[in-house]
Amino acid sequence: MLSAFLSAFRTPDLRKKLLFTVGIIAIYRLGATVPSPGVSYGNVQKCLESIEGSTGVLNLLDLFSGGALLQLSIFALGIMPYITASIILQLLTVVIPRLEQLRKEGQAGQAKITQYTRYLTLGLGVLQASAFVALARSGQLFNNQCNEEIIPTGTGIPDWLTLSILVMTMTAGTGMVMWLGELITDRGVGNGMSVLIFTSIAARLPSEGWRIKESQGWWKFLLVIALVLVVITAVTFIEQAQRRIPVQYAKRMIGRRMYGGTSTYIPLKVNQAGVIPVIFGSSLLYLPQLALQFFDQNDPGKTQAWIQNNLVDPTSPIYIAVYFLLIIFFTYFYVSITFNPTEVADNMKKYGGFVPGIRPGKPTADYLDFILSRITLPGALYLAIISILPNFFFIWLDRQQYLNFPFGGTAVLIMVGVALETSKQIESQLMQRNYEGFLR
């Protein structure tokens, strides 16, 4: 990977793309530190220093925003509204025939779906910004562990105007982040949205690593680093693992030319679902924590105590088991709606392709479904095991604030996946420019 980056810097046009990407990343990180209007930056820093323990799913979202969410900066929402909008539209494509038709129309249809995704992103940005502002005013953004006034009142400006400007600023920041990601995709290197998420997580690595060293000592710190290297190696191995289904295309005479007669394959990845099942599972597990807000905090009952001890506490065996099973379920669910064996088989039959030893049409669809169901199980188990690793880190380090630290689970999956994808793009562009074939 490092050799690919070094070779890319020696190529003028690739060097420009890499420098452009670095410049966009610098702008993104600058926006993540600029406070939104109406927010007391000093009080926010005092709250960040005084809180103890994890803030649940908000801590995970703060990790994806590079620490911008809890600081209520102009890029506080990060790229999460865009990701949520993309997932929603991808799921609606299976349900709404119009979206499915657009997906089949090629580049023009995909441009229309992208436009819908942008509109939905801004709508979700308004909703999420309003929710986080309300949490900040009520003190729940820091689990009621900070008494500082995050959004000061009595400044002479009407409260409704201050809150409206704050929501509009954070929503505009989401649109800006979405635009920066698209600029990286068009004029830089790699998928822009993925690169921004990678940057956000990587920005937390030095501070979180130093926090472990300060609180646990050098030995545990070095042991954590060793375990992280083992996890990264395993994730890299499985992320690149795939089952290749051979496909043979028959020769066809079209006009005076002969087409076909080539051999290729269909790559079915072991982790076909990516990181989406982990996001779904985390979101569902946040519902019990959200339900606790409707109980009387001064007089907790048996139901509230059971939910707190078993469905909110990340060290609970029930919590870990439910999280594990949810990821497996959503892996099968997401793979089933994103990969249609019948559609793939029909496309192969349309262009004269077939799997050797398997008849075209329904037998091919059944064969692909059989293979996919077999390789999805190890992929689901892999996702579930990697995702619950932070829970065991939490038990071992005995510090709740490390539950979502960026050395395990979802963070490692995203970082390794983005690094592999970006390096492959760089290598493919290098191969196009420096190909040494028969004529050289």
C-alpha positions in Angstrom: 0.0 0.0 0.0 2.8 2.4 0.9 4.6 1.7 -2.3 1.5 2.5 -4.3 1.2 5.9 -2.6 4.9 6.6 -3.2 4.5 5.7 -6.9 1.4 7.8 -7.1 3.3 10.9 -5.9 5.8 10.4 -8.7 3.0 10.6 -11.3 1.9 14.3 -11.9 -1.8 13.8 -12.4 -2.2 11.4 -9.5 -0.1 13.7 -7.3 -2.6 16.5 -8.0 -5.5 14.2 -7.1 -3.8 13.2 -3.8 -3.0 16.8 -2.9 -6.5 17.8 -3.8 -7.9 15.1 -1.5 -5.6 16.1 1.3 -6.8 19.7 0.9 -10.4 18.7 1.2 -9.7 16.7 4.3 -8.0 19.7 5.9 -11.1 21.8 5.2 -13.3 19.1 6.7 -11.2 18.8 9.8 -11.2 22.6 10.2 -15.0 22.7 10.0 -15.2 20.0 12.6 -13.5 22.3 15.1 -15.3 25.6 14.4 -18.2 26.0 16.9 -21.7 26.8 15.7 -23.2 30.2 16.4 -24.9 30.4 19.8 -22.9 27.6 21.4 -20.6 28.3 24.3 -17.4 26.7 23.3 -15.8 27.1 26.8 -18.8 25.3 28.5 -18.7 22.5 25.9 -15.0 21.9 26.7 -15.7 21.9 30.4 -18.5 19.3 29.8 -16.2 17.1 27.7 -13.6 17.2 30.5 -16.1 16.5 33.3 -18.2 13.7 31.9 -17.4 10.1 32.9 -18.3 7.1 30.9 -19.8 6.5 27.5 -22.7 8.5 26.1 -24.1 5.4 24.3 -24.9 5.7 20.7 -24.1 9.4 20.7 -20.5 8.4 21.4 -20.5 6.2 18.4 -21.9 9.0 16.3 -19.3 11.4 17.8 -16.7 8.9 16.7 -18.0 9.0 13.1 -18.0 12.8 13.1 -14.4 13.0 14.4 -15.4 14.5 17.8 -17.5 17.3 16.1 -20.9 16.1 17.4 -20.4 16.6 21.1 -18.7 20.0 20.4 -21.8 21.1 18.3 -19.5 22.4 15.6 -20.7 23.5 12.1 -19.9 20.0 10.9 -21.4 18.3 13.9 -23.7 16.0 11.9 -20.8 14.8 9.7 -21.7 12.4 6.9 -24.2 10.3 8.9 -27.4 12.0 7.4 -26.1 11.2 3.9 -25.3 7.6 4.9 -28.8 7.2 6.5 -30.4 8.7 3.4 -28.5 6.4 1.1 -29.5 3.3 3.1 -33.2 4.4 3.1 -33.3 4.9 -0.6 -31.5 1.6 -1.2 -34.1 -0.2 0.9 -37.0 1.7 -0.8 -35.7 0.6 -4.2 -36.9 -2.9 -3.4 -40.3 -1.6 -2.4 -41.1 1.3 -4.8 -41.2 0.2 -8.5 -40.3 3.8 -9.7 -37.0 3.7 -7.9 -36.3 0.2 -9.1 -36.9 1.4 -12.7 -34.6 4.4 -12.2 -31.9 2.1 -11.0 -32.1 0.0 -14.2 -31.9 3.1 -16.4 -28.2 3.4 -16.0 -26.3 6.6 -15.4 -29.4 8.9 -15.9 -31.4 7.0 -13.4 -28.6 6.9 -10.9 -28.2 10.7 -11.2 -31.9 11.0 -10.3 -31.5 8.7 -7.3 -28.5 10.7 -6.2 -30.6 13.9 -6.4 -33.3 12.3 -4.2 -30.5 11.2 -1.8 -29.3 14.8 -1.5 -32.8 16.2 -0.7 -33.4 13.4 1.8 -30.0 14.2 3.4 -31.0 17.8 4.0 -34.3 16.8 5.5 -32.7 14.3 7.8 -30.1 17.0 8.7 -32.8 19.3 9.9 -34.4 16.6 12.0 -31.1 15.4 13.5 -29.9 18.9 14.1 -33.1 19.8 15.9 -32.8 16.6 18.0 -29.2 17.3 19.1 -29.9 20.9 19.9 -32.8 19.8 22.1 -30.6 17.2 23.8 -27.9 19.9 24.4 -30.5 22.3 26.0 -31.8 19.6 28.2 -28.4 18.3 29.3 -29.0 14.8 27.9 -26.3 15.3 25.3 -23.8 14.6 28.1 -26.1 12.1 30.0 -27.0 14.9 32.5 -23.5 14.7 33.9 -22.7 18.4 33.1 -24.5 21.4 34.6 -22.9 23.9 32.3 -25.2 25.9 29.9 -24.2 24.7 26.4 -26.6 27.1 24.6 -26.7 30.3 26.8 -30.0 32.1 27.2 -30.7 35.7 28.2 -28.2 37.1 25.7 -30.6 39.6 24.3 -31.4 37.5 21.3 -34.7 35.6 21.2 -34.2 31.9 22.0 -36.2 30.8 19.0 -33.9 32.8 16.7 -30.7 31.4 18.3 -32.0 27.8 18.0 -33.2 28.3 14.4 -29.8 29.7 13.3 -28.0 26.8 15.1 -30.2 24.2 13.3 -29.7 25.9 9.9 -26.0 26.2 10.5 -25.6 22.5 11.3 -27.9 21.5 8.3 -25.8 23.7 6.0 -22.7 22.0 7.4 -24.2 18.6 6.4 -24.7 19.9 2.9 -21.2 21.2 2.8 -19.8 17.9 4.0 -21.8 16.1 1.3 -20.4 18.5 -1.3 -16.8 17.9 -0.1 -17.3 14.2 -0.3 -18.6 14.4 -3.9 -15.6 16.6 -4.8 -13.2 13.9 -3.6 -15.1 11.3 -5.6 -15.0 13.4 -8.8 -11.6 15.1 -8.6 -9.7 13.2 -5.9 -8.8 9.6 -5.0 -11.2 7.1 -3.5 -14.9 7.3 -2.5 -15.4 10.8 -1.0 -17.9 9.8 1.7 -15.8 6.8 2.8 -12.6 8.9 2.9 -14.3 11.5 5.2 -15.5 8.8 7.6 -12.0 7.3 7.6 -10.6 10.8 8.4 -13.0 11.3 11.3 -12.1 8.0 12.9 -8.4 8.3 12.3 -8.5 11.8 14.0 -9.5 10.2 17.2 -6.8 7.5 17.3 -4.0 9.6 18.9 -6.1 11.1 21.7 -7.9 7.8 22.6 -4.6 5.8 22.5 -2.9 8.3 24.8 -5.9 8.2 27.2 -5.5 4.4 27.5 -1.8 4.8 28.2 -2.4 7.5 30.8 -5.1 5.5 32.7 -3.9 1.9 32.2 -0.1 2.2 31.8 2.3 1.1 29.1 1.8 -2.6 29.4 -2.0 -2.6 28.7 -1.4 0.1 26.1 1.1 -2.1 24.2 -1.2 -5.1 24.6 -4.1 -3.2 23.2 -2.0 -2.2 20.2 -1.0 -5.8 19.6 -4.6 -7.0 19.8 -5.6 -4.2 17.4 -2.9 -5.4 14.8 -4.3 -8.9 15.1 -7.8 -7.7 14.5 -6.8 -5.5 11.5 -5.0 -8.5 10.0 -8.1 -10.7 10.4 -10.4 -8.0 9.0 -8.1 -7.4 6.0 -8.0 -11.2 5.2 -11.8 -11.6 5.4 -12.7 -8.4 3.6 -10.7 -9.6 0.6 -12.1 -13.1 0.8 -14.6 -14.0 -2.0 -16.1 -17.0 -3.8 -15.7 -16.7 -7.5 -18.5 -18.2 -9.6 -17.1 -19.1 -13.1 -19.2 -17.7 -16.0 -18.7 -18.7 -19.6 -20.2 -16.7 -22.5 -21.2 -18.5 -25.7 -20.0 -17.2 -29.1 -22.6 -15.2 -31.0 -22.6 -13.9 -34.6 -23.9 -10.3 -34.7 -23.7 -8.9 -38.3 -20.3 -9.9 -39.6 -18.6 -10.1 -36.2 -18.2 -12.9 -33.7 -18.9 -11.9 -30.0 -18.6 -13.9 -26.8 -16.6 -16.9 -26.1 -15.0 -15.3 -23.1 -14.7 -16.6 -19.5 -15.2 -14.4 -16.4 -16.5 -14.9 -12.9 -19.0 -13.4 -10.4 -17.2 -12.4 -7.2 -19.4 -13.1 -4.1 -17.7 -11.6 -1.1 -17.8 -13.3 2.3 -18.8 -10.0 3.8 -21.3 -9.1 1.2 -23.3 -6.7 3.5 -20.4 -4.5 4.6 -20.9 -2.5 7.8 -24.6 -1.9 7.3 -25.8 -4.7 9.6 -23.7 -3.3 12.4 -25.3 0.1 12.0 -28.8 -1.4 12.0 -28.1 -3.5 15.1 -26.6 -0.5 17.0 -29.6 1.6 16.1 -32.1 -0.9 17.4 -30.2 -1.4 20.7 -30.4 2.4 21.2 -34.3 2.1 21.5 -34.2 0.6 25.0 -31.9 3.4 26.1 -34.3 5.9 24.5 -37.3 4.2 26.3 -35.7 4.9 29.7 -36.2 8.6 29.1 -39.9 8.1 29.5 -39.6 6.5 33.0 -39.5 8.3 36.2 -35.8 8.8 37.0 -36.4 9.5 40.7 -38.4 6.3 41.2 -37.0 3.5 39.0 -39.1 0.4 38.9 -38.3 -3.3 38.2 -38.9 -2.9 34.4 -36.6 0.1 34.2 -33.9 -1.6 36.3 -34.1 -4.7 34.1 -33.8 -2.7 30.9 -30.9 -0.7 32.4 -29.0 -3.8 33.5 -29.6 -6.1 30.5 -30.3 -4.0 27.4 -28.4 -0.8 28.1 -25.4 -2.0 30.1 -22.9 -3.1 27.4 -21.2 -5.6 29.7 -24.4 -7.6 30.2 -24.4 -11.0 28.6 -28.0 -10.4 27.4 -26.9 -7.2 25.7 -24.0 -8.9 24.0 -26.1 -11.8 22.9 -28.9 -9.6 21.5 -26.4 -7.5 19.7 -24.7 -10.6 18.2 -28.0 -12.1 17.0 -29.2 -8.7 15.6 -26.1 -8.4 13.4 -26.5 -12.0 12.1 -30.2 -11.3 11.3 -29.6 -8.0 9.5 -26.7 -9.5 7.5 -29.0 -12.1 6.0 -31.7 -9.5 5.5 -29.5 -6.9 3.8 -27.8 -9.4 1.5 -31.2 -10.8 0.5 -32.4 -7.3 -0.6 -29.2 -6.1 -2.3 -28.3 -9.2 -4.3 -31.0 -10.7 -6.4 -29.9 -14.1 -7.8 -32.9 -14.2 -10.2 -32.0 -10.9 -11.7 -28.3 -11.9 -12.1 -29.3 -15.2 -13.7 -31.7 -13.5 -16.2 -29.0 -11.0 -17.2 -26.5 -13.8 -17.8 -29.0 -15.7 -19.9 -29.8 -12.5 -21.8 -26.2 -12.1 -22.9 -25.5 -15.8 -23.5 -23.7 -16.4 -20.2 -23.9 -19.6 -18.1 -22.2 -21.3 -15.2 -20.4 -24.4 -16.4 -22.5 -27.5 -15.4 -25.6 -25.4 -14.5 -28.5 -24.8 -16.9 -29.3 -21.1 -17.5 -32.4 -19.5 -15.9 -33.9 -20.8 -12.7 -31.3 -23.5 -12.0 -28.6 -20.8 -12.2 -30.6 -18.6 -9.8 -31.0 -21.5 -7.4 -27.3 -22.2 -7.5 -26.3 -18.6 -6.8 -28.8 -18.5 -3.9 -27.4 -21.7 -2.5 -23.8 -20.4 -2.7 -24.8 -17.0 -1.3 -26.6 -18.5 1.7 -23.6 -20.6 2.6 -21.0 -17.9 2.5 -23.3 -15.4 4.3 -23.1 -17.4 7.5 -19.3 -17.0 8.1 -19.6 -13.3 7.0 -22.4 -12.7 9.5 -20.4 -14.4 12.3 -17.3 -12.4 11.4 -19.3 -9.1 11.6 -20.9 -10.1 14.9 -17.6 -11.1 16.5 -15.7 -8.0 15.3 -18.6 -5.8 16.5 -18.7 -7.1 20.1 -15.0 -6.8 20.6 -15.3 -3.3 22.1 -17.7 -4.7 24.7 -14.9 -7.1 25.9 -12.4 -4.2 25.8 -14.8 -2.4 28.0 -14.9 -5.2 30.5 -11.1 -5.7 30.4 -10.2 -2.0 30.7 -13.0 -1.4 33.3 -13.6 2.0 31.8 -17.0 2.8 30.2 -15.6 5.6 28.2 -13.7 3.1 26.0 -16.8 1.3 24.8 -16.7 3.0 21.4 -13.0 3.8 21.2 -11.7 3.6 17.7 -9.6 0.4 18.0 -12.3 -2.2 17.5 -15.6 -3.1 16.0 -17.2 -0.8 13.5 -14.3 1.6 13.4 -11.8 -1.1 12.3 -14.2 -2.4 9.7 -14.7 1.0 8.2 -11.0 2.0 8.3 -9.7 -1.3 6.8 -12.4 -1.3 4.1 -11.7 2.3 3.0 -8.0 1.8 3.1 -8.2 -1.3 0.9 -10.7 0.4 -1.5 -8.5 3.5 -1.9 -5.3 1.6 -2.4 -7.0 -0.6 -5.1 -8.1 2.6 -6.9 -4.6 4.0 -6.8 -3.1 0.8 -8.0 -5.6 0.5 -10.9 -4.8 4.1 -12.0 -1.1 3.4 -11.7 -1.5 0.3 -13.9 -3.2 2.3 -16.6 -0.3 4.8 -16.7 2.6 2.5 -16.2 1.5 -0.7 -17.8 4.5 -2.7 -19.0 3.0 -5.0 -21.6 4.0 -6.8 -24.8 4.7 -3.5 -26.7 7.1 -2.1 -24.0 
